[in-house]
Amino acid sequence: TPGDASIQVLGSSDPSVPVPQPGNLSFTGPIHTVQFDHNGGTFQFPIHKVSLVVPPNALSDGEKVTVYMGATTSGPFDLPEDCKLRSAVVWLSVSPSDVVLKRSVAVMVPHSA
């Protein structure tokens, strides 16, 4: 259906899946992959409720992009001395990395103080 992203959940233990890994992070759950095309779509990361919204026509017709999403609570993170990590860090990676978007996408992060 137009506007729906193709979503695949990748188990981090599956060695046949080429999922980019940032540095020395270990993830607290599976890495999700979401594929978008020119129809756009919305994906909400199920654990932390971070949403990614790609509007229609952000990509050229026939072009596809894959977004990888994971969460971690272990670093290394470069935080100021007086700061403490209080929630998971959500990691996003886009492939191909040189994709040019024609419209802005939104990443929505819920927060309560």
Backbone as ProteinMPNN parsed JSONL, in Angstrom:
{"seq_chain_A": "TPGDASIQVLGSSDPSVPVPQPGNLSFTGPIHTVQFDHNGGTFQFPIHKVSLVVPPNALSDGEKVTVYMGATTSGPFDLPEDCKLRSAVVWLSVSPSDVVLKRSVAVMVPHSA", "coords_chain_A": {"N_chain_A": [[0.836, -1.186, 0.0], [0.513, 2.285, -0.753], [2.541, 4.517, 1.093], [3.111, 2.801, 3.168], [5.825, 1.376, 4.824], [8.249, -1.079, 3.932], [9.013, -3.462, 6.192], [11.477, -5.162, 7.996], [12.617, -7.254, 10.516], [15.734, -7.774, 11.839], [17.566, -10.291, 13.314], [20.215, -9.891, 15.554], [22.018, -11.929, 15.631], [22.202, -13.181, 13.214], [24.417, -14.078, 10.873], [24.363, -13.902, 8.117], [23.168, -11.597, 7.285], [23.948, -8.478, 6.122], [24.366, -6.101, 8.152], [25.062, -2.799, 8.978], [27.375, -1.96, 11.536], [27.869, 0.266, 14.118], [30.876, 1.288, 15.331], [31.888, 0.093, 18.521], [29.443, -0.722, 19.643], [26.957, -2.489, 21.477], [23.852, -3.88, 20.929], [20.625, -3.532, 22.509], [18.53, -5.017, 21.69], [16.876, -6.359, 18.752], [18.1, -5.326, 15.494], [16.356, -3.251, 13.386], [15.256, -3.169, 10.014], [14.151, -0.937, 7.579], [12.577, -0.286, 4.588], [12.194, 2.25, 2.231], [10.486, 3.803, -0.512], [9.682, 5.935, -3.331], [7.105, 6.432, -2.498], [7.173, 6.976, 0.175], [6.655, 6.813, 3.758], [5.98, 5.66, 7.142], [7.665, 4.671, 10.071], [7.663, 3.257, 13.266], [9.864, 2.77, 15.811], [9.663, -0.039, 17.702], [10.425, -0.492, 20.443], [11.362, 1.899, 21.729], [9.731, 3.845, 20.755], [10.53, 5.756, 18.89], [9.988, 7.587, 15.978], [10.182, 7.472, 12.435], [9.614, 9.431, 9.692], [9.054, 9.485, 6.349], [8.309, 11.557, 3.785], [5.997, 11.421, 0.948], [7.513, 11.35, -2.288], [10.053, 12.097, -1.431], [12.115, 10.634, -2.274], [13.385, 9.834, -5.525], [11.358, 8.556, -8.234], [11.346, 5.062, -8.438], [13.637, 4.827, -6.935], [15.13, 3.45, -3.989], [15.593, 3.301, -0.454], [17.275, 2.051, 2.387], [16.818, 1.923, 5.831], [18.44, 1.431, 8.85], [17.785, 0.612, 12.198], [18.578, 0.691, 15.593], [18.997, 0.13, 19.169], [20.853, 1.092, 22.045], [22.387, 0.874, 25.29], [24.903, 0.955, 26.082], [28.113, 2.376, 25.728], [31.035, 3.253, 23.796], [30.285, 6.609, 24.754], [30.522, 10.067, 24.17], [30.102, 12.053, 26.54], [29.432, 15.042, 28.44], [31.127, 15.682, 31.577], [29.337, 16.113, 33.737], [27.035, 14.848, 32.972], [24.731, 12.12, 32.679], [23.879, 9.039, 31.235], [20.572, 8.3, 30.721], [18.702, 6.932, 29.337], [18.077, 4.738, 26.547], [20.166, 4.909, 23.623], [19.26, 5.645, 20.41], [20.103, 4.38, 17.326], [20.602, 5.215, 13.944], [21.034, 4.323, 10.553], [21.647, 4.886, 7.113], [21.218, 3.46, 3.903], [21.624, 3.452, 0.435], [24.52, 5.306, 1.484], [24.971, 7.706, 0.25], [22.595, 8.793, -0.597], [20.34, 11.22, -1.888], [17.95, 13.247, -0.644], [14.856, 14.601, -1.707], [13.002, 15.884, -0.24], [12.514, 16.892, 3.164], [12.956, 14.609, 5.881], [11.434, 13.346, 8.909], [12.448, 12.756, 12.217], [11.118, 11.627, 15.061], [11.324, 11.936, 18.494], [10.171, 10.731, 21.451], [9.803, 12.335, 24.618], [9.915, 12.684, 28.088], [10.032, 14.625, 30.936]], "CA_chain_A": [[0.0, 0.0, 0.0], [1.307, 3.507, -0.718], [2.729, 5.097, 2.407], [3.561, 1.799, 4.121], [7.218, 0.975, 4.639], [8.538, -2.506, 3.996], [9.75, -3.587, 7.444], [12.038, -6.474, 8.291], [13.38, -7.255, 11.764], [16.902, -8.625, 11.717], [18.189, -10.736, 14.554], [21.623, -9.507, 15.547], [22.873, -13.111, 15.57], [22.16, -13.744, 11.864], [25.635, -13.621, 10.2], [24.175, -13.742, 6.673], [22.567, -10.298, 7.018], [24.982, -7.433, 6.224], [23.863, -4.926, 8.853], [26.182, -1.965, 9.429], [27.536, -1.874, 12.985], [28.637, 1.458, 14.467], [31.886, 1.184, 16.382], [31.862, -1.036, 19.447], [28.177, -0.735, 20.354], [26.185, -3.722, 21.524], [22.462, -3.453, 20.924], [19.777, -4.107, 23.547], [17.458, -5.762, 21.025], [17.183, -6.558, 17.336], [18.232, -4.19, 14.586], [15.244, -3.254, 12.439], [15.506, -2.528, 8.734], [12.952, -0.392, 6.973], [12.87, 0.16, 3.224], [11.277, 3.251, 1.709], [10.631, 4.184, -1.917], [9.144, 7.274, -3.6], [5.811, 6.588, -1.82], [7.398, 7.395, 1.549], [6.057, 5.961, 4.774], [6.281, 5.923, 8.544], [8.043, 3.521, 10.875], [7.893, 3.553, 14.678], [10.738, 1.808, 16.472], [8.722, -0.564, 18.691], [10.851, -0.486, 21.844], [11.525, 3.237, 22.283], [8.707, 4.7, 20.138], [11.1, 6.759, 17.985], [9.341, 7.458, 14.676], [10.832, 8.005, 11.251], [8.588, 9.748, 8.704], [9.585, 9.857, 5.036], [7.141, 12.006, 3.025], [5.967, 11.023, -0.465], [8.396, 12.051, -3.232], [11.361, 12.459, -0.871], [13.031, 9.895, -3.149], [12.972, 9.807, -6.926], [10.602, 7.378, -8.648], [12.212, 3.917, -8.686], [14.742, 4.813, -5.981], [14.813, 2.886, -2.68], [16.579, 3.519, 0.591], [17.095, 1.189, 3.546], [17.215, 2.55, 7.092], [18.684, 0.483, 9.93], [17.541, 1.241, 13.5], [18.883, -0.14, 16.753], [19.1, 0.886, 20.417], [21.894, 0.605, 22.95], [22.603, 1.625, 26.52], [26.332, 0.901, 26.39], [28.886, 3.245, 24.844], [31.456, 4.512, 24.397], [29.632, 7.851, 24.374], [31.282, 11.24, 24.571], [29.185, 12.905, 27.296], [30.079, 15.945, 29.402], [31.365, 15.055, 32.875], [28.196, 16.214, 34.646], [25.879, 14.196, 32.356], [24.595, 10.695, 32.886], [22.969, 8.425, 30.283], [19.388, 7.876, 31.458], [17.837, 6.121, 28.477], [18.784, 4.128, 25.421], [20.539, 5.716, 22.471], [18.74, 5.034, 19.19], [21.062, 4.509, 16.233], [20.033, 5.134, 12.596], [21.997, 4.314, 9.453], [20.94, 4.891, 5.828], [21.931, 2.854, 2.782], [23.015, 3.873, 0.262], [24.875, 6.452, 2.329], [25.041, 8.934, -0.545], [21.267, 9.122, -1.105], [19.962, 12.631, -1.812], [16.511, 13.371, -0.454], [14.257, 15.787, -2.314], [12.184, 16.5, 0.804], [13.007, 16.587, 4.508], [12.324, 13.535, 6.651], [11.307, 13.698, 10.319], [12.716, 11.751, 13.243], [10.429, 12.12, 16.252], [11.807, 11.259, 19.689], [9.344, 11.104, 22.604], [10.583, 12.705, 25.798], [9.166, 13.18, 29.251], [10.998, 15.046, 31.964]], "C_chain_A": [[0.877, 1.245, 0.0], [1.359, 4.072, 0.695], [3.156, 4.098, 3.464], [4.996, 1.418, 3.803], [7.312, -0.541, 4.688], [9.466, -2.728, 5.177], [10.211, -5.013, 7.646], [12.846, -6.35, 9.573], [14.519, -8.241, 11.615], [17.404, -9.011, 13.093], [19.672, -10.445, 14.495], [22.551, -10.716, 15.455], [22.912, -13.744, 14.178], [23.366, -13.25, 11.063], [25.451, -13.403, 8.7], [23.612, -12.375, 6.303], [23.616, -9.207, 7.201], [24.432, -6.148, 6.835], [25.041, -4.095, 9.321], [26.205, -1.862, 10.948], [28.384, -0.651, 13.31], [29.61, 1.204, 15.609], [31.764, -0.067, 17.22], [30.561, -1.117, 20.229], [27.578, -2.134, 20.372], [24.731, -3.321, 21.731], [21.638, -4.208, 21.947], [18.617, -4.901, 22.96], [17.831, -5.933, 19.566], [17.406, -5.239, 16.604], [17.098, -4.323, 13.581], [15.707, -2.633, 11.136], [14.171, -2.112, 8.148], [13.331, 0.096, 5.592], [11.771, 1.105, 2.763], [11.534, 3.431, 0.218], [9.989, 5.56, -2.095], [7.774, 7.51, -2.946], [5.966, 7.089, -0.387], [6.788, 6.411, 2.528], [6.501, 6.366, 6.162], [6.652, 4.618, 9.223], [8.247, 3.983, 12.301], [8.705, 2.42, 15.284], [9.965, 1.265, 17.666], [9.145, -0.434, 20.15], [10.812, 0.927, 22.435], [10.6, 4.266, 21.663], [9.276, 5.873, 19.343], [10.485, 6.518, 16.61], [10.18, 8.103, 13.592], [9.742, 8.2, 10.199], [9.277, 10.228, 7.429], [8.383, 10.279, 4.189], [7.164, 11.472, 1.595], [6.879, 11.932, -1.291], [9.669, 12.606, -2.604], [12.461, 11.771, -1.671], [12.496, 9.955, -4.575], [12.21, 8.525, -7.224], [11.572, 6.252, -8.994], [13.389, 3.806, -7.731], [14.259, 4.231, -4.658], [15.944, 3.19, -1.719], [16.237, 2.586, 1.745], [17.627, 1.917, 4.769], [17.325, 1.449, 8.133], [18.491, 1.225, 11.245], [17.834, 0.241, 14.613], [18.955, 0.737, 17.991], [20.158, 0.247, 21.299], [21.928, 1.464, 24.207], [24.074, 1.587, 26.934], [27.115, 1.638, 25.32], [30.022, 2.548, 24.152], [30.675, 5.71, 23.853], [30.461, 8.999, 24.911], [30.322, 12.226, 25.244], [29.966, 13.85, 28.196], [30.158, 15.272, 30.774], [30.148, 15.057, 33.791], [26.926, 15.566, 34.071], [25.912, 12.693, 32.581], [23.589, 10.161, 31.869], [21.782, 7.844, 31.045], [18.425, 7.047, 30.609], [18.683, 5.56, 27.338], [19.11, 5.165, 24.351], [20.05, 4.967, 21.237], [19.676, 5.396, 18.053], [20.328, 4.329, 14.901], [21.162, 5.149, 11.576], [21.216, 4.178, 8.157], [21.821, 4.282, 4.754], [21.08, 2.972, 1.524], [23.289, 5.167, 1.022], [24.92, 7.771, 1.562], [23.688, 9.343, -1.129], [20.988, 10.612, -0.899], [18.437, 12.697, -1.733], [16.012, 14.67, -1.073], [13.354, 16.528, -1.338], [12.756, 16.083, 2.157], [12.242, 15.422, 5.12], [12.266, 14.005, 8.106], [11.666, 12.491, 11.179], [12.117, 12.321, 14.524], [10.824, 11.272, 17.452], [10.935, 11.676, 20.866], [10.227, 11.391, 23.808], [9.629, 13.124, 26.9], [10.167, 13.481, 30.355], [10.479, 14.778, 33.345]], "O_chain_A": [[1.897, 1.266, 0.689], [0.353, 4.101, 1.403], [3.532, 4.503, 4.564], [5.34, 1.169, 2.647], [6.552, -1.201, 5.396], [10.594, -2.236, 5.172], [9.438, -5.958, 7.489], [13.67, -5.445, 9.705], [14.299, -9.41, 11.299], [17.641, -8.15, 13.94], [20.319, -10.725, 13.486], [23.749, -10.552, 15.225], [23.594, -14.75, 13.985], [23.354, -12.107, 10.608], [26.302, -12.777, 8.068], [23.58, -12.025, 5.123], [24.125, -9.02, 8.306], [24.075, -5.216, 6.114], [25.934, -4.615, 9.991], [25.159, -1.695, 11.575], [29.51, -0.54, 12.825], [29.191, 0.934, 16.734], [31.56, -1.161, 16.694], [30.575, -1.544, 21.384], [27.681, -2.875, 19.394], [24.421, -2.515, 22.608], [21.903, -5.376, 22.229], [17.79, -5.412, 23.716], [18.973, -5.682, 19.18], [16.957, -4.181, 17.044], [16.903, -5.387, 12.994], [16.473, -1.669, 11.148], [13.188, -2.85, 8.216], [14.314, 0.823, 5.442], [10.582, 0.809, 2.883], [12.652, 3.237, -0.259], [9.777, 6.274, -1.115], [7.326, 8.652, -2.848], [5.002, 7.575, 0.206], [6.443, 5.291, 2.152], [7.292, 7.292, 6.336], [6.03, 3.583, 8.983], [8.922, 4.984, 12.54], [8.288, 1.262, 15.272], [9.634, 2.032, 18.57], [8.285, -0.278, 21.018], [10.283, 1.123, 23.529], [10.673, 5.445, 22.008], [8.589, 6.874, 19.141], [10.459, 5.386, 16.128], [10.807, 9.142, 13.802], [9.031, 7.257, 9.853], [9.984, 11.236, 7.426], [7.521, 9.45, 3.898], [8.224, 11.11, 1.083], [6.996, 13.127, -1.021], [10.303, 13.492, -3.177], [13.59, 12.257, -1.741], [11.295, 10.109, -4.793], [12.395, 7.518, -6.54], [12.515, 6.459, -9.757], [14.074, 2.783, -7.719], [13.127, 4.478, -4.242], [17.102, 3.319, -2.117], [15.066, 2.357, 2.047], [18.734, 2.456, 4.757], [16.417, 0.631, 8.282], [18.977, 2.346, 11.4], [17.391, -0.906, 14.57], [18.973, 1.962, 17.879], [20.338, -0.97, 21.302], [21.544, 2.633, 24.186], [24.452, 2.109, 27.983], [26.807, 1.529, 24.133], [29.961, 1.336, 23.945], [30.433, 5.813, 22.65], [31.038, 8.902, 25.995], [29.792, 13.125, 24.592], [31.048, 13.501, 28.667], [29.35, 14.399, 31.09], [29.944, 14.106, 34.546], [25.848, 15.729, 34.642], [26.977, 12.08, 32.663], [22.543, 10.777, 31.664], [21.96, 6.993, 31.917], [17.439, 6.521, 31.125], [19.862, 5.884, 27.203], [18.412, 6.167, 24.203], [20.383, 3.798, 21.04], [20.0, 6.565, 17.842], [19.529, 3.404, 14.747], [22.129, 5.897, 11.719], [20.233, 3.439, 8.099], [23.021, 4.549, 4.695], [19.903, 2.614, 1.557], [22.406, 6.01, 1.181], [24.907, 8.841, 2.171], [23.636, 10.152, -2.056], [21.352, 11.189, 0.125], [17.734, 12.258, -2.642], [16.665, 15.709, -0.975], [12.983, 17.676, -1.583], [13.404, 15.043, 2.272], [11.04, 15.269, 4.907], [12.962, 14.945, 8.489], [11.247, 11.365, 10.909], [12.551, 13.364, 15.013], [10.682, 10.049, 17.436], [10.945, 12.845, 21.252], [11.271, 10.763, 23.991], [8.654, 13.835, 26.659], [11.041, 12.669, 30.657], [11.161, 15.07, 34.328]]}, "name": "protein", "num_of_chains": 1, "seq": "TPGDASIQVLGSSDPSVPVPQPGNLSFTGPIHTVQFDHNGGTFQFPIHKVSLVVPPNALSDGEKVTVYMGATTSGPFDLPEDCKLRSAVVWLSVSPSDVVLKRSVAVMVPHSA"}
